[in-house]
Amino acid sequence: MPARTKRPTLRDIAAETGLSPAAVSYALRGLQVPEATQERVREAAERLGYQVDPIARALASGRSGYVGLLCGSQEDSWQQSVLAALGRELLTAGLGALMVDAINDPELERDLAQRLVDQRVDALIVLPLDPAAPHWAEIARRTVLVSIGDSLPGAATAAEVVFDNVAGVTDALGRLAAAGHRRVAVLSPNAASTPDRPSEAVVHRVAPALGLLEQVRMCPHDLDGATEVAASLLSGPDRPTAVLCLADSFAYGVYQAARDLGLRVPEDVSVLGFDDRPVSRLLSPPLSSYRWPMEEMVEAVVRRTVRAIEEGTRSKRKVLDAQPQMRGSVAPPPGHQPGAS
């Protein structure tokens, strides 16, 4: 029986390159050493046949090499794209991703967050359904917690990359009011247990000041569910003349419901979305929406997450602005006379 070949170690690479084992470890992870040194170490590792033992590394470092990604609903194509982009960026940082979906259920969101922490992820990045939930404080004590979109006011997060919901929603309602609308519906991903999310709070505060009669409705991200909610709004006697959708996926349901009811966009009902998905430009008419800077967001989230894992540091909150992409889905309401109040 042939003798078992000894597995190369970090010490073997250190002896080969004249570096310390610690410097070799940093170089293999692309940290704290010059690029030329990293290249020299990688060449030596390949020549010696060195392979990282993930179990040994986890035991030695206390890290798993994985980051949890928790979103509200992957029925929303924007959230799908965020998770995919985060996964790719984490891979470039040498980290794997465990992606899970709370299917728009705050209680499931809590259970999934706790389960990921129990699996010893090095960090948890979350697009929260319920930012004010009390369990985030406990999660933040157990792992690196990073929030996207909304702050987690009760938790000591390592980083928050949040959206300026006040400016975005205020601008959207202002545009609808300026076009002459008074009856406006807002479709939101909130749930009965999460009625006070920041975006909805802005709606309730800003709409009356603009003279708008608003109603906020919970809406699922899937097309059939969004269509059903929109149809119930648009088939009533005092139907809204405009619908502000806090996700483009809700707007797709409004388009479908309007078509089913024989209504035209924007002649009979104006529609304004958020997230500006590529397919929104293919609708007829193209959907007016608000675009968040995806690349800037993903880079900021991953950089802050890696820094918190490696150095234990907390980053300042980063606030992102939405950019309006006005197309053909917003117009004055039926019968509106310019200059009329």
WOGINOR-V764775 format. One record per backbone hydrogen bond with DSSP energy under -0.5 kcal/mol. CO is the residue of the C=O (numbers start at 1). NH is the residue of the N-H. Records with the same first field share a line. If there is no record, write none. Layout:
BEGIN
CO->NH + NH
END
This chain:
BEGIN
9->13
10->14
11->15
12->16
13->17
14->18 + 19
20->24
21->25
22->26
23->27
24->28
25->29
26->31
27->30
34->38
35->39
36->40
37->41
38->42
39->43
40->44
41->45
42->46
43->47
44->48
45->49 + 50
52->54
53->57
54->58
55->59
56->60
57->61
58->62
65->96
66->122 + 123
67->98
68->125
69->71 + 100
70->127
71->102
72->104
73->76
75->77
76->80
77->81
78->82
79->83
80->84
81->85
82->86
83->87
84->88
85->89
86->90
87->91
88->92
89->93
90->93 + 95
91->94
96->67
97->99
98->69
100->71
102->105
104->106
105->109
106->110
107->111
108->112
109->113
110->114
111->115
112->116
113->117
114->118
115->119
116->121
117->120
122->144
123->68
124->126 + 146
125->70
126->128 + 148
130->133
133->136
134->137 + 138
135->139
136->140
137->141
138->142
139->142 + 143
144->124
145->158 + 159
146->126
147->161
148->150
149->163
151->153
152->155
155->157
158->315
159->147
160->162 + 318
161->149
162->320
163->165
164->168
165->169
166->170
167->171
168->172
169->173
170->174
171->175
172->176
173->177
174->178
175->179
176->181
177->180
182->184 + 213
183->241 + 242
184->215
185->244
186->188 + 217
187->246
188->219
191->194
194->197
197->201
198->202
199->203
200->204
201->205
202->206
203->207
205->209
206->210
207->210 + 212
208->211
212->214
213->184
215->186 + 217
217->188
222->226
223->227
224->228
225->229
226->230
227->231
228->232
229->233
230->234
231->235
233->236
236->239
241->270
242->185
243->245 + 272
244->187 + 246
247->250 + 251
248->252
249->253
250->254
251->255
252->256
253->257
254->258
255->259
256->260
257->261
258->263
259->262
264->266 + 268 + 269
270->243
271->288
272->245
274->248
277->280
278->281
279->282
280->283 + 287
283->285
286->328
288->273
289->325
290->275
291->323
292->294
293->297
294->298
295->299
296->300
297->301
298->302
299->303
300->304
301->305
302->306
303->307
304->308
305->309
306->310
307->311 + 312 + 313
308->312
318->162
320->164
322->324
323->291
325->289
329->271
333->336
336->338
337->340
END
